[in-house]
Amino acid sequence: MLYQIIVAVCLIFFTTNIILNLRALKRPDRNARIPEPAPLVSVLVPARNEENKIKTCLKSLQLQDYPNFEILVLDDNSTDRTAEVVSQFAARDDRIQLIKGANLPEEWAGKPFACYQLAERANGSWLLFVDADTMHVPHMIRSVLALAIETKASLLSGLPRQISGTFAEKIVMPLAYYFIIMSWIPLWWLQRSKEPKPSLAIGQLMLFPREEYWRIGGHEAVSSRILEDVWLGVETVRHGGRHVAIDLSPVTCTRNYQSLGVMWEGIVRWIYSLAALSPVALVGLLAAGFFFYLAPFYWVLNGFFSAAAPTDWRYIAVFQIAMILFMRWLVDSHFRNSLLSTLLHPLGFSFFFAAGVFGCWRQAVGLGIRWKERLYGETSRVK
């Protein structure tokens, strides 16, 4: 009985955190104004084997209404037609430049090295890193830059809209990218604190003033990190900079994983990286996720369908499920996610939990992980 009450009280706290987070997250304003003259923005796109996605990304960037920007795309030793596709765009638009990436040094992870090479070639006073699988509305650069200037951000990032196509994407992606973050991370408090504190950095879109990027050492400061975006946020704050997280869903969207296997691989990569940081803390988080977000469904089934189960806590377990579904509805409706994800929460969370356990196991036995056709393990100094 005490256990059930503790879980119910914690779920109330998590719900409160979600409400405060959703209220605090700023959104880019499509009517935002920029200073005159408009500063040069370097849009930097690392691309490895993205021939099926880079075209959509570049088309959306070409349509930006911002008056002064360049687009640099680095072909990170792709084995497909990525370079050819970008070359075709560059031939028709002098704002676009293709850069051939150097071979990956042993001490670097792939994406940090690609981004570092892009930053070295950039001319802008603002550096806007975007992934090759992102798409952007025409006022994205203008509205995001205006918000970065307004908040005096050393790093601005946040939550793009995650587009889901398949059944698996619809039930898992909203949980992994929105629900866990919104329920457990107190973004509303981190960003109101007088002392600089790390916030939420997601590498699909990261905006730096040029001098702030190089002041923290750029991507070289996180050269061996697979989750380089998270660590760039940490480095920004460690050097006294202001790290701002916003709701990017009105201006940027992406579809990360278009198959069940790739989605599994992506979540395992994320969990593996966290396990390398603190295995004990990650095990604790997985256990908490199980007891708070999955176990209540088991207790309800057991309580109402087992004659031997005690009756005094059954309705507390029902309350727990109602709170979980309410939390999911709050987050999913805000980010325009499928109602399937809310209703099939136990199935989606079971997938996420299984991937988490698998990622922990791979890290524990030293198998490493494979991402973008590269194997990362101890040799990459992921830690």
C-alpha atoms as a printed R data frame, in Angstrom:
    type eleno elety resid chain resno      x       y       z
1   ATOM     1    CA   MET     A     1  0.000   0.000   0.000
2   ATOM     2    CA   LEU     A     2  2.800   2.445   0.896
3   ATOM     3    CA   TYR     A     3  4.569   1.656  -2.386
4   ATOM     4    CA   GLN     A     4  1.414   2.413  -4.379
5   ATOM     5    CA   ILE     A     5  0.947   5.736  -2.590
6   ATOM     6    CA   ILE     A     6  4.573   6.744  -3.196
7   ATOM     7    CA   VAL     A     7  4.238   6.014  -6.923
8   ATOM     8    CA   ALA     A     8  0.991   7.996  -7.104
9   ATOM     9    CA   VAL     A     9  2.531  11.011  -5.338
10  ATOM    10    CA   CYS     A    10  5.591  10.934  -7.635
11  ATOM    11    CA   LEU     A    11  3.337  10.850 -10.691
12  ATOM    12    CA   ILE     A    12  1.605  13.991  -9.420
13  ATOM    13    CA   PHE     A    13  5.011  15.682  -9.162
14  ATOM    14    CA   PHE     A    14  5.920  14.549 -12.696
15  ATOM    15    CA   THR     A    15  2.624  15.908 -14.023
16  ATOM    16    CA   THR     A    16  3.315  19.268 -12.385
17  ATOM    17    CA   ASN     A    17  6.773  19.318 -13.970
18  ATOM    18    CA   ILE     A    18  5.265  18.690 -17.414
19  ATOM    19    CA   ILE     A    19  2.789  21.545 -17.015
20  ATOM    20    CA   LEU     A    20  5.514  23.952 -15.885
21  ATOM    21    CA   ASN     A    21  7.824  22.863 -18.723
22  ATOM    22    CA   LEU     A    22  5.189  23.300 -21.416
23  ATOM    23    CA   ARG     A    23  4.315  26.755 -20.100
24  ATOM    24    CA   ALA     A    24  7.961  27.847 -19.893
25  ATOM    25    CA   LEU     A    25  9.170  26.669 -23.319
26  ATOM    26    CA   LYS     A    26  9.511  29.621 -25.687
27  ATOM    27    CA   ARG     A    27  8.519  29.243 -29.325
28  ATOM    28    CA   PRO     A    28  9.954  31.074 -32.357
29  ATOM    29    CA   ASP     A    29  7.703  33.882 -33.547
30  ATOM    30    CA   ARG     A    30  6.988  33.946 -37.283
31  ATOM    31    CA   ASN     A    31  6.649  37.753 -37.033
32  ATOM    32    CA   ALA     A    32 10.020  38.199 -35.341
33  ATOM    33    CA   ARG     A    33 12.251  41.015 -36.540
34  ATOM    34    CA   ILE     A    34 16.005  40.895 -37.009
35  ATOM    35    CA   PRO     A    35 18.603  43.634 -36.550
36  ATOM    36    CA   GLU     A    36 19.750  45.720 -39.510
37  ATOM    37    CA   PRO     A    37 22.004  44.948 -41.206
38  ATOM    38    CA   ALA     A    38 21.199  41.258 -40.923
39  ATOM    39    CA   PRO     A    39 24.238  39.300 -39.653
40  ATOM    40    CA   LEU     A    40 25.575  36.499 -41.831
41  ATOM    41    CA   VAL     A    41 24.332  33.090 -40.648
42  ATOM    42    CA   SER     A    42 26.296  29.985 -41.656
43  ATOM    43    CA   VAL     A    43 23.953  27.013 -41.921
44  ATOM    44    CA   LEU     A    44 26.154  23.945 -41.388
45  ATOM    45    CA   VAL     A    45 24.915  20.501 -42.463
46  ATOM    46    CA   PRO     A    46 26.968  17.352 -41.735
47  ATOM    47    CA   ALA     A    47 25.855  14.561 -44.076
48  ATOM    48    CA   ARG     A    48 26.837  10.903 -44.198
49  ATOM    49    CA   ASN     A    49 24.856   8.604 -46.513
50  ATOM    50    CA   GLU     A    50 21.880  10.981 -46.681
51  ATOM    51    CA   GLU     A    51 21.041  10.870 -50.399
52  ATOM    52    CA   ASN     A    52 17.374  10.139 -49.632
53  ATOM    53    CA   LYS     A    53 16.966  13.044 -47.173
54  ATOM    54    CA   ILE     A    54 19.415  15.821 -48.024
55  ATOM    55    CA   LYS     A    55 17.371  17.051 -50.989
56  ATOM    56    CA   THR     A    56 14.330  17.852 -48.831
57  ATOM    57    CA   CYS     A    57 16.524  19.575 -46.251
58  ATOM    58    CA   LEU     A    58 18.288  21.778 -48.811
59  ATOM    59    CA   LYS     A    59 15.040  22.730 -50.533
60  ATOM    60    CA   SER     A    60 13.609  23.936 -47.224
61  ATOM    61    CA   LEU     A    61 16.771  25.922 -46.503
62  ATOM    62    CA   GLN     A    62 16.752  27.544 -49.939
63  ATOM    63    CA   LEU     A    63 13.275  28.908 -49.209
64  ATOM    64    CA   GLN     A    64 14.320  30.762 -46.058
65  ATOM    65    CA   ASP     A    65 13.148  34.378 -45.952
66  ATOM    66    CA   TYR     A    66 16.256  35.482 -44.055
67  ATOM    67    CA   PRO     A    67 18.295  37.828 -46.289
68  ATOM    68    CA   ASN     A    68 21.883  36.884 -45.422
69  ATOM    69    CA   PHE     A    69 22.959  33.259 -45.071
70  ATOM    70    CA   GLU     A    70 25.221  30.601 -46.543
71  ATOM    71    CA   ILE     A    71 24.755  26.826 -46.562
72  ATOM    72    CA   LEU     A    72 27.789  24.570 -46.103
73  ATOM    73    CA   VAL     A    73 27.279  20.815 -46.481
74  ATOM    74    CA   LEU     A    74 30.048  18.415 -45.520
75  ATOM    75    CA   ASP     A    75 30.028  15.023 -47.221
76  ATOM    76    CA   ASP     A    76 31.342  12.796 -44.435
77  ATOM    77    CA   ASN     A    77 32.861  10.069 -46.630
78  ATOM    78    CA   SER     A    78 29.471   8.866 -47.829
79  ATOM    79    CA   THR     A    79 29.225   5.644 -49.796
80  ATOM    80    CA   ASP     A    80 26.023   6.700 -51.580
81  ATOM    81    CA   ARG     A    81 25.086   9.652 -53.860
82  ATOM    82    CA   THR     A    82 25.028  12.313 -51.129
83  ATOM    83    CA   ALA     A    83 27.874  14.338 -52.649
84  ATOM    84    CA   GLU     A    84 26.343  14.159 -56.126
85  ATOM    85    CA   VAL     A    85 22.970  15.408 -54.907
86  ATOM    86    CA   VAL     A    86 24.531  18.333 -53.022
87  ATOM    87    CA   SER     A    87 26.717  19.202 -56.038
88  ATOM    88    CA   GLN     A    88 23.597  19.556 -58.170
89  ATOM    89    CA   PHE     A    89 22.144  22.046 -55.688
90  ATOM    90    CA   ALA     A    90 25.424  23.959 -55.410
91  ATOM    91    CA   ALA     A    91 25.619  24.312 -59.185
92  ATOM    92    CA   ARG     A    92 22.268  26.151 -59.204
93  ATOM    93    CA   ASP     A    93 22.593  28.160 -55.963
94  ATOM    94    CA   ASP     A    94 25.773  30.018 -55.051
95  ATOM    95    CA   ARG     A    95 24.700  30.114 -51.388
96  ATOM    96    CA   ILE     A    96 25.351  26.365 -51.186
97  ATOM    97    CA   GLN     A    97 28.848  24.909 -50.919
98  ATOM    98    CA   LEU     A    98 29.875  21.250 -50.799
99  ATOM    99    CA   ILE     A    99 32.870  20.335 -48.630
100 ATOM   100    CA   LYS     A   100 34.640  16.998 -48.888
101 ATOM   101    CA   GLY     A   101 35.225  15.617 -45.410
102 ATOM   102    CA   ALA     A   102 38.645  14.385 -44.293
103 ATOM   103    CA   ASN     A   103 39.182  10.860 -43.019
104 ATOM   104    CA   LEU     A   104 38.026  10.343 -39.443
105 ATOM   105    CA   PRO     A   105 40.888  10.487 -36.884
106 ATOM   106    CA   GLU     A   106 40.913   7.687 -34.320
107 ATOM   107    CA   GLU     A   107 40.343  10.020 -31.378
108 ATOM   108    CA   TRP     A   108 37.193  11.598 -32.881
109 ATOM   109    CA   ALA     A   109 33.583  10.448 -33.172
110 ATOM   110    CA   GLY     A   110 32.086  10.995 -36.626
111 ATOM   111    CA   LYS     A   111 29.588  13.815 -36.189
112 ATOM   112    CA   PRO     A   112 31.763  16.063 -33.975
113 ATOM   113    CA   PHE     A   113 34.579  15.872 -36.547
114 ATOM   114    CA   ALA     A   114 32.213  16.687 -39.413
115 ATOM   115    CA   CYS     A   115 30.769  19.675 -37.528
116 ATOM   116    CA   TYR     A   116 34.240  20.894 -36.566
117 ATOM   117    CA   GLN     A   117 35.350  20.904 -40.205
118 ATOM   118    CA   LEU     A   118 32.222  22.846 -41.151
119 ATOM   119    CA   ALA     A   119 32.798  25.460 -38.444
120 ATOM   120    CA   GLU     A   120 36.367  25.995 -39.648
121 ATOM   121    CA   ARG     A   121 35.068  26.876 -43.139
122 ATOM   122    CA   ALA     A   122 32.125  29.009 -41.999
123 ATOM   123    CA   ASN     A   123 32.132  32.780 -42.589
124 ATOM   124    CA   GLY     A   124 29.089  33.751 -40.537
125 ATOM   125    CA   SER     A   125 28.915  35.547 -37.212
126 ATOM   126    CA   TRP     A   126 26.297  32.934 -36.244
127 ATOM   127    CA   LEU     A   127 26.765  29.175 -36.671
128 ATOM   128    CA   LEU     A   128 23.568  27.168 -37.186
129 ATOM   129    CA   PHE     A   129 24.117  23.402 -37.171
130 ATOM   130    CA   VAL     A   130 21.225  21.357 -38.597
131 ATOM   131    CA   ASP     A   131 20.986  17.675 -39.395
132 ATOM   132    CA   ALA     A   132 20.579  16.488 -42.962
133 ATOM   133    CA   ASP     A   133 17.256  14.821 -42.144
134 ATOM   134    CA   THR     A   134 15.584  18.035 -40.956
135 ATOM   135    CA   MET     A   135 13.026  20.203 -42.764
136 ATOM   136    CA   HIS     A   136 12.359  23.873 -42.003
137 ATOM   137    CA   VAL     A   137  9.595  26.414 -42.528
138 ATOM   138    CA   PRO     A   138 10.627  29.594 -44.427
139 ATOM   139    CA   HIS     A   139 10.899  31.789 -41.319
140 ATOM   140    CA   MET     A   140 13.039  29.337 -39.316
141 ATOM   141    CA   ILE     A   141 16.386  31.175 -39.483
142 ATOM   142    CA   ARG     A   142 14.847  34.588 -38.893
143 ATOM   143    CA   SER     A   143 12.679  33.573 -35.930
144 ATOM   144    CA   VAL     A   144 15.274  31.362 -34.236
145 ATOM   145    CA   LEU     A   145 17.987  34.003 -34.584
146 ATOM   146    CA   ALA     A   146 15.680  36.684 -33.169
147 ATOM   147    CA   LEU     A   147 14.964  34.491 -30.146
148 ATOM   148    CA   ALA     A   148 18.664  33.770 -29.604
149 ATOM   149    CA   ILE     A   149 19.418  37.508 -29.653
150 ATOM   150    CA   GLU     A   150 16.509  38.251 -27.315
151 ATOM   151    CA   THR     A   151 17.579  35.617 -24.752
152 ATOM   152    CA   LYS     A   152 21.307  36.400 -25.132
153 ATOM   153    CA   ALA     A   153 21.951  32.703 -25.729
154 ATOM   154    CA   SER     A   154 25.436  31.268 -26.051
155 ATOM   155    CA   LEU     A   155 23.741  28.120 -27.326
156 ATOM   156    CA   LEU     A   156 20.145  27.794 -28.473
157 ATOM   157    CA   SER     A   157 18.664  24.371 -29.176
158 ATOM   158    CA   GLY     A   158 15.494  22.496 -28.335
159 ATOM   159    CA   LEU     A   159 12.802  20.119 -29.466
160 ATOM   160    CA   PRO     A   160 11.975  19.815 -33.197
161 ATOM   161    CA   ARG     A   161  8.807  18.082 -34.262
162 ATOM   162    CA   GLN     A   162  9.352  14.353 -34.766
163 ATOM   163    CA   ILE     A   163  7.382  13.088 -37.765
164 ATOM   164    CA   SER     A   164  6.190   9.500 -37.418
165 ATOM   165    CA   GLY     A   165  5.201   7.364 -40.375
166 ATOM   166    CA   THR     A   166  5.147   3.727 -39.312
167 ATOM   167    CA   PHE     A   167  3.160   2.206 -36.471
168 ATOM   168    CA   ALA     A   168  6.332   1.642 -34.440
169 ATOM   169    CA   GLU     A   169  7.442   5.263 -34.859
170 ATOM   170    CA   LYS     A   170  4.051   6.566 -33.745
171 ATOM   171    CA   ILE     A   171  4.078   4.691 -30.460
172 ATOM   172    CA   VAL     A   172  7.784   4.933 -29.548
173 ATOM   173    CA   MET     A   173  9.202   8.231 -30.841
174 ATOM   174    CA   PRO     A   174  6.912  10.613 -28.903
175 ATOM   175    CA   LEU     A   175  7.774   8.758 -25.721
176 ATOM   176    CA   ALA     A   176 11.533   8.777 -26.288
177 ATOM   177    CA   TYR     A   177 11.855  12.360 -27.563
178 ATOM   178    CA   TYR     A   178  9.205  14.238 -25.609
179 ATOM   179    CA   PHE     A   179  7.542  12.433 -22.722
180 ATOM   180    CA   ILE     A   180 10.609  11.337 -20.757
181 ATOM   181    CA   ILE     A   181 12.287  14.723 -21.218
182 ATOM   182    CA   MET     A   182  9.203  16.742 -20.297
183 ATOM   183    CA   SER     A   183  8.337  14.638 -17.253
184 ATOM   184    CA   TRP     A   184 11.786  14.285 -15.681
185 ATOM   185    CA   ILE     A   185 13.872  17.345 -16.639
186 ATOM   186    CA   PRO     A   186 12.874  20.624 -14.892
187 ATOM   187    CA   LEU     A   187 13.575  22.875 -17.868
188 ATOM   188    CA   TRP     A   188 11.403  25.627 -16.354
189 ATOM   189    CA   TRP     A   189 13.749  25.806 -13.347
190 ATOM   190    CA   LEU     A   190 17.046  25.339 -15.188
191 ATOM   191    CA   GLN     A   191 16.379  28.284 -17.485
192 ATOM   192    CA   ARG     A   192 15.121  30.599 -14.748
193 ATOM   193    CA   SER     A   193 18.125  29.989 -12.494
194 ATOM   194    CA   LYS     A   194 20.415  32.974 -11.950
195 ATOM   195    CA   GLU     A   195 23.435  30.699 -12.216
196 ATOM   196    CA   PRO     A   196 24.089  29.191 -15.692
197 ATOM   197    CA   LYS     A   197 22.877  25.579 -15.803
198 ATOM   198    CA   PRO     A   198 22.814  22.974 -18.577
199 ATOM   199    CA   SER     A   199 19.488  22.763 -20.369
200 ATOM   200    CA   LEU     A   200 18.342  20.608 -23.280
201 ATOM   201    CA   ALA     A   201 20.586  20.379 -26.337
202 ATOM   202    CA   ILE     A   202 19.496  18.306 -29.341
203 ATOM   203    CA   GLY     A   203 21.875  18.195 -32.281
204 ATOM   204    CA   GLN     A   204 19.179  18.410 -34.947
205 ATOM   205    CA   LEU     A   205 19.369  22.200 -34.548
206 ATOM   206    CA   MET     A   206 21.976  24.110 -32.552
207 ATOM   207    CA   LEU     A   207 22.664  27.844 -32.904
208 ATOM   208    CA   PHE     A   208 25.803  29.548 -31.563
209 ATOM   209    CA   PRO     A   209 27.209  33.052 -31.815
210 ATOM   210    CA   ARG     A   210 30.522  32.403 -33.547
211 ATOM   211    CA   GLU     A   211 32.676  33.754 -30.708
212 ATOM   212    CA   GLU     A   212 30.814  31.650 -28.123
213 ATOM   213    CA   TYR     A   213 31.294  28.469 -30.154
214 ATOM   214    CA   TRP     A   214 35.041  28.929 -30.384
215 ATOM   215    CA   ARG     A   215 35.315  30.158 -26.792
216 ATOM   216    CA   ILE     A   216 34.227  26.729 -25.512
217 ATOM   217    CA   GLY     A   217 36.534  24.979 -27.983
218 ATOM   218    CA   GLY     A   218 33.888  24.088 -30.560
219 ATOM   219    CA   HIS     A   219 33.281  20.435 -31.315
220 ATOM   220    CA   GLU     A   220 36.898  19.682 -30.473
221 ATOM   221    CA   ALA     A   221 35.866  20.012 -26.802
222 ATOM   222    CA   VAL     A   222 33.518  17.031 -27.287
223 ATOM   223    CA   SER     A   223 35.510  15.210 -29.957
224 ATOM   224    CA   SER     A   224 35.046  11.691 -28.564
225 ATOM   225    CA   ARG     A   225 31.423  12.021 -27.481
226 ATOM   226    CA   ILE     A   226 28.706  10.151 -29.328
227 ATOM   227    CA   LEU     A   227 26.110  12.424 -27.656
228 ATOM   228    CA   GLU     A   228 28.057  15.502 -28.644
229 ATOM   229    CA   ASP     A   229 24.997  17.757 -28.445
230 ATOM   230    CA   VAL     A   230 24.429  17.070 -24.744
231 ATOM   231    CA   TRP     A   231 28.094  17.688 -23.987
232 ATOM   232    CA   LEU     A   232 28.195  20.923 -25.964
233 ATOM   233    CA   GLY     A   233 25.478  22.150 -23.625
234 ATOM   234    CA   VAL     A   234 27.576  21.124 -20.641
235 ATOM   235    CA   GLU     A   235 30.672  22.842 -22.047
236 ATOM   236    CA   THR     A   236 28.702  26.013 -22.783
237 ATOM   237    CA   VAL     A   237 27.598  26.302 -19.165
238 ATOM   238    CA   ARG     A   238 30.986  25.254 -17.815
239 ATOM   239    CA   HIS     A   239 32.481  28.259 -19.615
240 ATOM   240    CA   GLY     A   240 29.844  30.596 -18.180
241 ATOM   241    CA   GLY     A   241 27.574  30.762 -21.229
242 ATOM   242    CA   ARG     A   242 23.772  30.844 -21.316
243 ATOM   243    CA   HIS     A   243 22.186  27.663 -22.676
244 ATOM   244    CA   VAL     A   244 18.588  28.098 -23.847
245 ATOM   245    CA   ALA     A   245 16.174  25.335 -24.862
246 ATOM   246    CA   ILE     A   246 13.036  26.179 -26.849
247 ATOM   247    CA   ASP     A   247 10.131  24.466 -28.570
248 ATOM   248    CA   LEU     A   248 11.302  24.161 -32.172
249 ATOM   249    CA   SER     A   249  8.322  22.128 -33.347
250 ATOM   250    CA   PRO     A   250  6.659  25.073 -35.170
251 ATOM   251    CA   VAL     A   251  9.721  25.682 -37.375
252 ATOM   252    CA   THR     A   252 11.707  22.430 -37.702
253 ATOM   253    CA   CYS     A   253 10.692  18.827 -38.157
254 ATOM   254    CA   THR     A   254 12.532  15.594 -38.770
255 ATOM   255    CA   ARG     A   255 11.967  11.904 -39.295
256 ATOM   256    CA   ASN     A   256 14.879  10.125 -37.693
257 ATOM   257    CA   TYR     A   257 14.140   6.442 -37.937
258 ATOM   258    CA   GLN     A   258 12.077   5.029 -40.763
259 ATOM   259    CA   SER     A   259 12.310   1.367 -39.771
260 ATOM   260    CA   LEU     A   260 12.013  -0.623 -36.567
261 ATOM   261    CA   GLY     A   261 15.644  -1.781 -36.778
262 ATOM   262    CA   VAL     A   262 17.079   1.708 -37.232
263 ATOM   263    CA   MET     A   263 14.902   3.028 -34.404
264 ATOM   264    CA   TRP     A   264 16.147   0.251 -32.106
265 ATOM   265    CA   GLU     A   265 19.735   1.043 -33.107
266 ATOM   266    CA   GLY     A   266 19.239   4.757 -32.420
267 ATOM   267    CA   ILE     A   267 17.781   4.254 -28.943
268 ATOM   268    CA   VAL     A   268 20.485   1.719 -28.078
269 ATOM   269    CA   ARG     A   269 23.127   4.260 -29.162
270 ATOM   270    CA   TRP     A   270 21.630   6.870 -26.838
271 ATOM   271    CA   ILE     A   271 21.377   4.463 -23.887
272 ATOM   272    CA   TYR     A   272 24.884   3.093 -24.512
273 ATOM   273    CA   SER     A   273 26.325   6.581 -24.305
274 ATOM   274    CA   LEU     A   274 24.522   7.295 -21.037
275 ATOM   275    CA   ALA     A   275 25.658   3.951 -19.619
276 ATOM   276    CA   ALA     A   276 29.250   4.847 -20.428
277 ATOM   277    CA   LEU     A   277 28.864   7.995 -18.315
278 ATOM   278    CA   SER     A   278 27.346   6.412 -15.207
279 ATOM   279    CA   PRO     A   279 26.103   2.803 -15.348
280 ATOM   280    CA   VAL     A   280 24.715   3.022 -11.821
281 ATOM   281    CA   ALA     A   281 22.724   6.191 -12.545
282 ATOM   282    CA   LEU     A   282 21.328   4.739 -15.768
283 ATOM   283    CA   VAL     A   283 20.256   1.515 -14.078
284 ATOM   284    CA   GLY     A   284 18.512   3.675 -11.486
285 ATOM   285    CA   LEU     A   285 16.723   5.665 -14.200
286 ATOM   286    CA   LEU     A   286 15.633   2.498 -16.006
287 ATOM   287    CA   ALA     A   287 14.322   1.062 -12.755
288 ATOM   288    CA   ALA     A   288 12.460   4.297 -12.017
289 ATOM   289    CA   GLY     A   289 10.986   4.291 -15.505
290 ATOM   290    CA   PHE     A   290  9.772   0.735 -15.036
291 ATOM   291    CA   PHE     A   291  8.179   1.326 -11.636
292 ATOM   292    CA   PHE     A   292  6.585   4.678 -12.503
293 ATOM   293    CA   TYR     A   293  5.559   4.250 -16.144
294 ATOM   294    CA   LEU     A   294  5.094   0.516 -16.753
295 ATOM   295    CA   ALA     A   295  4.452  -1.365 -13.502
296 ATOM   296    CA   PRO     A   296  1.090   0.358 -12.746
297 ATOM   297    CA   PHE     A   297 -0.438  -1.357 -15.792
298 ATOM   298    CA   TYR     A   298  0.727  -4.718 -14.465
299 ATOM   299    CA   TRP     A   299 -0.656  -4.005 -10.991
300 ATOM   300    CA   VAL     A   300 -4.062  -3.111 -12.398
301 ATOM   301    CA   LEU     A   301 -4.237  -6.286 -14.463
302 ATOM   302    CA   ASN     A   302 -3.085  -8.348 -11.509
303 ATOM   303    CA   GLY     A   303 -5.389  -6.569  -9.077
304 ATOM   304    CA   PHE     A   304 -8.590  -6.937 -11.056
305 ATOM   305    CA   PHE     A   305 -8.035 -10.365 -12.584
306 ATOM   306    CA   SER     A   306 -6.395 -12.197  -9.690
307 ATOM   307    CA   ALA     A   307 -8.638 -13.268  -6.836
308 ATOM   308    CA   ALA     A   308 -5.639 -13.465  -4.516
309 ATOM   309    CA   ALA     A   309 -4.641  -9.822  -5.057
310 ATOM   310    CA   PRO     A   310 -5.405  -7.338  -2.254
311 ATOM   311    CA   THR     A   311 -8.287  -4.981  -2.945
312 ATOM   312    CA   ASP     A   312 -7.383  -1.881  -0.942
313 ATOM   313    CA   TRP     A   313 -4.823  -0.523  -3.440
314 ATOM   314    CA   ARG     A   314 -6.543  -1.421  -6.697
315 ATOM   315    CA   TYR     A   315 -8.049   2.015  -7.179
316 ATOM   316    CA   ILE     A   316 -4.760   3.721  -6.355
317 ATOM   317    CA   ALA     A   317 -3.244   1.772  -9.271
318 ATOM   318    CA   VAL     A   318 -6.131   2.901 -11.484
319 ATOM   319    CA   PHE     A   319 -5.364   6.489 -10.448
320 ATOM   320    CA   GLN     A   320 -1.715   5.932 -11.403
321 ATOM   321    CA   ILE     A   321 -2.689   4.810 -14.896
322 ATOM   322    CA   ALA     A   322 -5.033   7.762 -15.265
323 ATOM   323    CA   MET     A   323 -2.176  10.099 -14.341
324 ATOM   324    CA   ILE     A   324  0.223   8.440 -16.804
325 ATOM   325    CA   LEU     A   325 -2.284   8.726 -19.648
326 ATOM   326    CA   PHE     A   326 -3.067  12.328 -18.699
327 ATOM   327    CA   MET     A   327  0.649  13.152 -18.750
328 ATOM   328    CA   ARG     A   328  1.004  11.490 -22.139
329 ATOM   329    CA   TRP     A   329 -1.994  13.429 -23.466
330 ATOM   330    CA   LEU     A   330 -0.541  16.741 -22.278
331 ATOM   331    CA   VAL     A   331  2.759  16.140 -24.044
332 ATOM   332    CA   ASP     A   332  1.422  14.420 -27.163
333 ATOM   333    CA   SER     A   333 -1.228  17.061 -27.818
334 ATOM   334    CA   HIS     A   334  1.296  19.894 -27.375
335 ATOM   335    CA   PHE     A   335  3.708  18.388 -29.913
336 ATOM   336    CA   ARG     A   336  0.938  17.097 -32.204
337 ATOM   337    CA   ASN     A   337  1.799  13.437 -31.794
338 ATOM   338    CA   SER     A   338 -0.459  10.516 -32.660
339 ATOM   339    CA   LEU     A   339 -3.094   9.519 -30.094
340 ATOM   340    CA   LEU     A   340 -1.882   5.946 -30.661
341 ATOM   341    CA   SER     A   341  1.239   6.764 -28.678
342 ATOM   342    CA   THR     A   342 -0.878   7.835 -25.711
343 ATOM   343    CA   LEU     A   343 -3.239   4.868 -25.796
344 ATOM   344    CA   LEU     A   344 -0.497   2.282 -26.429
345 ATOM   345    CA   HIS     A   345  1.867   3.681 -23.816
346 ATOM   346    CA   PRO     A   346  2.673   0.258 -22.244
347 ATOM   347    CA   LEU     A   347  3.720  -1.165 -25.622
348 ATOM   348    CA   GLY     A   348  5.877   1.838 -26.538
349 ATOM   349    CA   PHE     A   349  7.530   2.024 -23.144
350 ATOM   350    CA   SER     A   350  8.241  -1.727 -23.182
351 ATOM   351    CA   PHE     A   351 10.138  -1.277 -26.465
352 ATOM   352    CA   PHE     A   352 12.074   1.661 -25.058
353 ATOM   353    CA   PHE     A   353 12.838  -0.207 -21.825
354 ATOM   354    CA   ALA     A   354 14.057  -3.299 -23.719
355 ATOM   355    CA   ALA     A   355 16.365  -1.134 -25.878
356 ATOM   356    CA   GLY     A   356 17.654   0.499 -22.694
357 ATOM   357    CA   VAL     A   357 18.507  -2.815 -21.082
358 ATOM   358    CA   PHE     A   358 20.213  -3.977 -24.294
359 ATOM   359    CA   GLY     A   359 22.284  -0.783 -24.477
360 ATOM   360    CA   CYS     A   360 23.387  -1.223 -20.853
361 ATOM   361    CA   TRP     A   361 24.382  -4.809 -21.565
362 ATOM   362    CA   ARG     A   362 26.460  -3.895 -24.626
363 ATOM   363    CA   GLN     A   363 28.313  -1.269 -22.633
364 ATOM   364    CA   ALA     A   364 28.866  -3.642 -19.697
365 ATOM   365    CA   VAL     A   365 30.435  -6.364 -21.852
366 ATOM   366    CA   GLY     A   366 32.420  -3.910 -24.019
367 ATOM   367    CA   LEU     A   367 30.792  -4.720 -27.367
368 ATOM   368    CA   GLY     A   368 30.458  -1.099 -28.477
369 ATOM   369    CA   ILE     A   369 27.762   0.172 -30.805
370 ATOM   370    CA   ARG     A   370 27.469   0.668 -34.539
371 ATOM   371    CA   TRP     A   371 26.161   3.957 -35.963
372 ATOM   372    CA   LYS     A   372 26.348   5.315 -39.513
373 ATOM   373    CA   GLU     A   373 28.407   2.249 -40.485
374 ATOM   374    CA   ARG     A   374 31.022   3.045 -37.825
375 ATOM   375    CA   LEU     A   375 31.743   1.044 -34.685
376 ATOM   376    CA   TYR     A   376 32.200   3.011 -31.488
377 ATOM   377    CA   GLY     A   377 33.664   1.557 -28.317
378 ATOM   378    CA   GLU     A   378 36.601   2.145 -26.041
379 ATOM   379    CA   THR     A   379 38.808   3.185 -28.966
380 ATOM   380    CA   SER     A   380 36.588   6.208 -29.506
381 ATOM   381    CA   ARG     A   381 37.164   7.207 -25.894
382 ATOM   382    CA   VAL     A   382 33.434   7.467 -25.284
383 ATOM   383    CA   LYS     A   383 33.146   8.056 -21.599
